[in-house]
Amino acid sequence: MELPKFLLGDNTDHLDAIFVIHTEYPRFLINLVDDEIEWWESFERTDEEELAVEVAALIEEASAFYDDEMKAYKEE
């Protein structure tokens, strides 16, 4: 099965959260309400600078994905 790059996540224990799951490397879960990220990867210290730049872009992509999904739901 081929997974989409982003998935929406929902949990009734966290009603105020907006979870987006990034399924490609580096895999993570982000709560768009507070930008808290839970990484599912381990990183080397040498990767930190490159990762910081990549993370900023991935957060923007996750936010854009969420906005597009919400537009699609409203149009239905």
C-alpha positions as CSV (number, residue, x, y, z in Angstrom):
1,M,0.0,0.0,0.0
2,E,1.3,3.4,-0.8
3,L,0.6,6.0,1.9
4,P,-0.2,9.6,1.2
5,K,2.5,12.1,2.4
6,F,0.1,13.6,5.0
7,L,-2.8,12.2,7.0
8,L,-5.2,13.9,9.3
9,G,-5.4,12.5,12.8
10,D,-8.3,12.8,15.3
11,N,-8.5,11.8,18.9
12,T,-11.5,12.5,21.3
13,D,-9.0,12.8,24.2
14,H,-7.6,15.8,22.6
15,L,-10.6,17.8,21.2
16,D,-8.7,21.0,20.7
17,A,-5.8,19.4,18.8
18,I,-5.4,19.4,15.0
19,F,-3.1,16.5,14.2
20,V,-1.3,16.0,10.9
21,I,0.8,12.9,10.4
22,H,3.8,13.0,8.0
23,T,4.4,9.5,6.7
24,E,7.6,10.0,4.8
25,Y,11.1,10.5,6.2
26,P,11.4,12.2,8.6
27,R,8.2,10.8,10.0
28,F,6.4,12.8,12.6
29,L,3.1,13.9,14.1
30,I,2.4,17.6,14.5
31,N,-0.3,19.4,16.4
32,L,-1.1,22.4,14.3
33,V,-2.6,24.3,17.3
34,D,0.7,24.7,19.0
35,D,3.2,23.3,16.4
36,E,4.3,20.6,18.9
37,I,6.0,17.8,17.0
38,E,6.5,14.2,18.0
39,W,9.3,12.6,15.9
40,W,9.2,8.9,15.0
41,E,12.9,9.0,13.9
42,S,16.2,9.3,15.6
43,F,18.6,11.9,14.4
44,E,22.4,12.4,14.7
45,R,23.7,15.7,16.1
46,T,25.2,16.4,12.6
47,D,21.7,16.4,11.1
48,E,20.3,19.2,13.3
49,E,21.1,22.1,11.0
50,E,19.7,20.5,7.9
51,L,16.8,19.2,9.8
52,A,15.9,22.7,11.2
53,V,15.5,24.0,7.6
54,E,13.6,21.0,6.5
55,V,11.2,21.1,9.5
56,A,10.2,24.7,8.8
57,A,9.2,23.7,5.2
58,L,7.4,20.5,6.4
59,I,5.4,22.5,9.0
60,E,4.3,24.9,6.2
61,E,3.4,21.9,4.0
62,A,1.4,20.3,6.8
63,S,-0.5,23.5,7.4
64,A,-1.3,23.9,3.7
65,F,-2.4,20.2,3.6
66,Y,-4.8,20.8,6.5
67,D,-6.2,24.0,4.9
68,D,-6.8,22.2,1.6
69,E,-8.5,19.3,3.4
70,M,-10.8,21.7,5.3
71,K,-11.7,23.5,2.0
72,A,-12.6,20.1,0.5
73,Y,-14.8,19.2,3.4
74,K,-16.6,22.6,3.2
75,E,-17.3,22.2,-0.5
76,E,-19.0,18.8,0.0
